[in-house]
Amino acid sequence: MIKRTWKSGGMILMIAFMIGCTDQQVLGTLETVLGNGEGSSSSLTNQEVIAGLKEALNVGIDIATAKASAVDGFNADPRIHIPFPEDAIKVKNTVEDLGLGPQVDQFVVTLNRAAEEASKEAAPIFLNAILEMSIQDGFEILRGDQNAATLYLRDKTYDKLYDTFKPKVQNAVDKVQVGENWTPLANAYNTATYFTGGERVDPDLNNYVTVEAIDGLFLLLAAEEVKIRENPAARVTDLLKKVFGTLDP
């Protein structure tokens, strides 16, 4: 216990020391720590750490984007299924009362189809962010939380994903003719407001689907990261086994 406490404290002090250092200075420090620490291979270099992390992210990205962009990737996965917009739930309740339940169901399917279509654009954005990873980034990710790599990508890519996804969502919405499903629902609800006194609605469907699609994609990516960190069987290359094996108890 004393040894583990000392080791954790040493890591914290070292990270504090490295702030402001050049990548070359960080490189020398990490070679010493990763080469001599308990549970580490003496031949594990920082270049291998960075290469291993990039490879892990590539594996996770390939799997996550393939799942998300497949037909029913969102629609049939309860973890990332996009439901009827909460802001328009009053529309759903009203039109179902009017006997338009099947149209509501089809509308939800079209929202998920739009997310699946937009997810096809994610991989190149993720890969560009991986290329920018520094030695210090790599060390902090490797020794960080179970979703540290996912959080790194989210921080580096969210705005770009949003800007790329939103027009793709718009195109997908048009492609699957979501307007044909949404317009009757909205019109039925807005007509009912003449009698109920409720407020008319016009939610931004493109923004809603875009945000939900990005969140769902990162959820899938985080799940793949955890597998690689915790399950040796998920380390499908020798480099992944070597780098992430240093994290095993």
C-alpha positions in Angstrom: 0.0 0.0 0.0 2.9 2.4 0.9 4.6 1.6 -2.4 1.4 2.2 -4.4 0.8 5.5 -2.6 4.4 6.6 -3.3 4.0 5.6 -6.9 0.8 7.6 -7.4 2.2 10.6 -5.6 5.3 10.4 -7.8 3.2 10.4 -10.9 1.4 13.5 -9.8 4.6 15.3 -9.1 6.1 14.2 -12.4 3.1 15.5 -14.4 3.3 18.8 -12.5 7.0 19.0 -13.4 6.3 18.3 -17.1 3.9 21.1 -17.6 5.7 23.6 -19.7 8.4 21.2 -20.8 9.2 20.5 -24.4 8.2 17.2 -26.0 11.8 16.2 -26.0 12.1 16.9 -22.3 8.9 14.9 -21.7 10.3 12.1 -23.8 13.3 11.7 -21.7 11.4 11.7 -18.4 8.8 9.2 -19.6 11.4 6.8 -20.9 12.8 6.6 -17.4 9.4 6.1 -15.7 7.9 3.8 -18.2 11.0 1.8 -18.6 11.6 1.2 -14.9 8.2 1.3 -13.3 6.5 -1.8 -11.9 4.3 -3.7 -14.3 6.1 -2.0 -17.3 8.3 -3.6 -20.0 11.9 -2.3 -19.9 11.7 -2.1 -23.7 8.6 0.1 -23.8 9.5 3.4 -25.3 7.4 6.5 -25.5 7.2 6.2 -29.3 5.5 2.8 -28.6 3.2 4.4 -26.1 2.0 7.0 -28.6 1.8 4.5 -31.4 -0.1 2.1 -29.2 -2.6 4.8 -28.2 -3.1 5.9 -31.8 -3.6 2.3 -32.8 -6.1 1.7 -30.0 -8.0 4.8 -31.1 -8.0 3.7 -34.7 -9.4 0.3 -33.7 -12.1 1.9 -31.5 -13.0 4.4 -34.1 -13.3 1.8 -36.8 -15.6 -0.3 -34.7 -17.7 2.6 -33.3 -18.2 4.4 -36.6 -19.1 1.1 -38.3 -21.7 0.3 -35.7 -23.2 3.8 -35.7 -23.4 4.2 -39.5 -24.9 0.8 -40.2 -28.6 0.4 -40.9 -30.3 0.4 -37.5 -27.0 1.3 -35.8 -28.8 3.9 -33.8 -32.4 2.8 -34.3 -31.9 -0.7 -32.9 -29.3 0.1 -30.2 -31.1 1.1 -26.9 -27.9 2.8 -25.7 -27.9 5.4 -28.5 -31.4 5.2 -30.0 -32.7 8.7 -30.6 -36.2 9.1 -29.1 -38.9 11.6 -29.9 -37.6 15.1 -29.1 -38.3 16.0 -25.5 -39.1 19.6 -26.5 -41.9 18.3 -28.7 -43.2 15.5 -26.5 -46.5 17.4 -26.2 -46.8 17.0 -30.0 -46.3 13.2 -29.7 -48.9 12.9 -27.0 -51.5 15.0 -28.8 -51.1 13.3 -32.2 -51.2 9.8 -30.7 -54.5 10.8 -29.1 -55.6 11.8 -32.6 -54.8 8.3 -33.9 -51.6 9.1 -35.6 -49.4 6.7 -33.6 -47.9 4.9 -36.7 -46.7 8.3 -38.1 -45.0 9.0 -34.8 -43.1 5.7 -35.0 -42.0 6.3 -38.5 -40.9 9.8 -37.6 -38.6 8.4 -34.9 -37.1 5.9 -37.3 -36.2 8.7 -39.7 -34.4 10.6 -37.0 -32.3 7.6 -36.3 -31.6 7.1 -40.0 -30.3 10.6 -40.2 -27.9 10.0 -37.4 -26.7 6.8 -39.0 -26.1 8.6 -42.3 -24.1 11.5 -40.6 -21.9 9.0 -38.7 -20.3 8.0 -41.9 -18.4 11.3 -41.8 -16.8 10.9 -38.4 -13.7 8.8 -39.1 -11.6 11.3 -41.0 -12.3 14.0 -38.3 -11.2 11.6 -35.6 -8.1 10.5 -37.5 -6.9 14.1 -37.9 -7.2 14.6 -34.2 -5.1 11.5 -33.5 -2.3 12.9 -35.7 -2.0 15.9 -33.5 -1.5 13.9 -30.3 1.6 14.9 -28.4 3.8 12.7 -26.1 2.4 14.4 -23.0 -1.2 13.8 -24.4 -0.4 10.2 -24.8 1.1 9.7 -21.3 -1.9 11.4 -19.7 -4.3 9.3 -21.7 -2.6 6.0 -21.0 -2.5 6.6 -17.3 -5.9 8.4 -17.2 -9.4 7.3 -16.6 -11.1 4.5 -18.5 -12.5 7.0 -21.0 -9.5 9.3 -21.2 -8.9 8.7 -24.9 -12.6 9.3 -25.7 -12.6 12.5 -23.7 -9.4 13.6 -25.6 -11.2 13.1 -28.9 -14.4 14.8 -27.8 -12.4 17.9 -26.7 -10.5 18.0 -30.0 -13.3 17.1 -32.4 -16.7 18.1 -31.1 -17.0 21.4 -32.9 -15.8 20.0 -36.2 -18.1 17.0 -35.8 -21.0 19.3 -35.2 -20.2 21.6 -38.2 -19.8 18.5 -40.4 -22.7 16.5 -39.1 -25.4 19.2 -39.1 -25.5 19.7 -42.9 -25.3 15.9 -43.3 -28.2 15.5 -41.0 -30.1 18.1 -43.0 -29.4 16.1 -46.2 -30.3 12.9 -44.5 -33.5 14.4 -43.2 -34.4 15.5 -46.7 -33.3 12.2 -48.2 -35.6 10.1 -46.0 -38.3 12.8 -46.3 -38.5 13.3 -42.6 -40.5 16.4 -43.3 -43.3 14.3 -44.7 -43.6 12.7 -41.2 -42.8 15.7 -39.1 -45.1 18.2 -41.0 -48.3 16.2 -40.4 -47.4 15.7 -36.8 -46.7 19.4 -36.2 -49.7 20.5 -38.2 -52.0 18.2 -36.3 -50.7 19.5 -33.0 -50.8 23.1 -34.1 -54.4 22.7 -35.3 -55.3 21.2 -31.9 -53.9 24.3 -30.1 -56.8 26.3 -31.5 -59.0 24.2 -29.2 -56.6 23.4 -26.3 -55.0 26.9 -26.1 -51.5 25.3 -26.2 -48.4 26.9 -27.8 -47.5 26.1 -31.4 -44.2 24.2 -31.9 -41.4 24.3 -34.4 -38.4 22.5 -32.9 -35.0 22.5 -34.6 -34.8 18.9 -35.6 -31.4 19.2 -37.3 -29.7 20.4 -34.1 -31.5 17.8 -32.0 -30.4 14.9 -34.3 -26.9 16.3 -34.6 -26.3 16.5 -30.9 -27.8 13.1 -30.2 -25.7 11.5 -33.0 -22.5 12.9 -31.7 -23.2 11.8 -28.1 -24.1 8.4 -29.3 -21.0 8.0 -31.3 -18.8 9.0 -28.3 -20.7 6.5 -26.1 -19.8 3.7 -28.5 -16.2 4.9 -28.7 -15.9 4.9 -24.9 -17.2 1.4 -24.7 -14.5 0.2 -27.1 -11.8 2.0 -25.1 -12.9 0.3 -22.0 -12.7 -3.1 -23.7 -9.1 -2.4 -24.8 -8.1 -1.3 -21.4 -9.7 -4.1 -19.4 -9.9 -7.1 -21.8 -6.6 -8.5 -23.2 -8.7 -10.3 -25.9 -9.7 -6.9 -27.3 -6.0 -6.0 -27.9 -5.9 -7.3 -31.4 -2.3 -6.4 -32.2 1.1 -7.1 -30.6 1.6 -3.3 -30.0 -1.8 -3.0 -28.2 -0.9 -6.0 -26.1 2.5 -4.5 -25.2 1.3 -1.0 -24.4 -1.9 -1.8 -22.6 -0.5 -4.8 -20.9 1.4 -2.4 -18.7 -1.9 -1.4 -17.1 -2.9 -4.9 -16.1 -2.7 -5.7 -12.4 
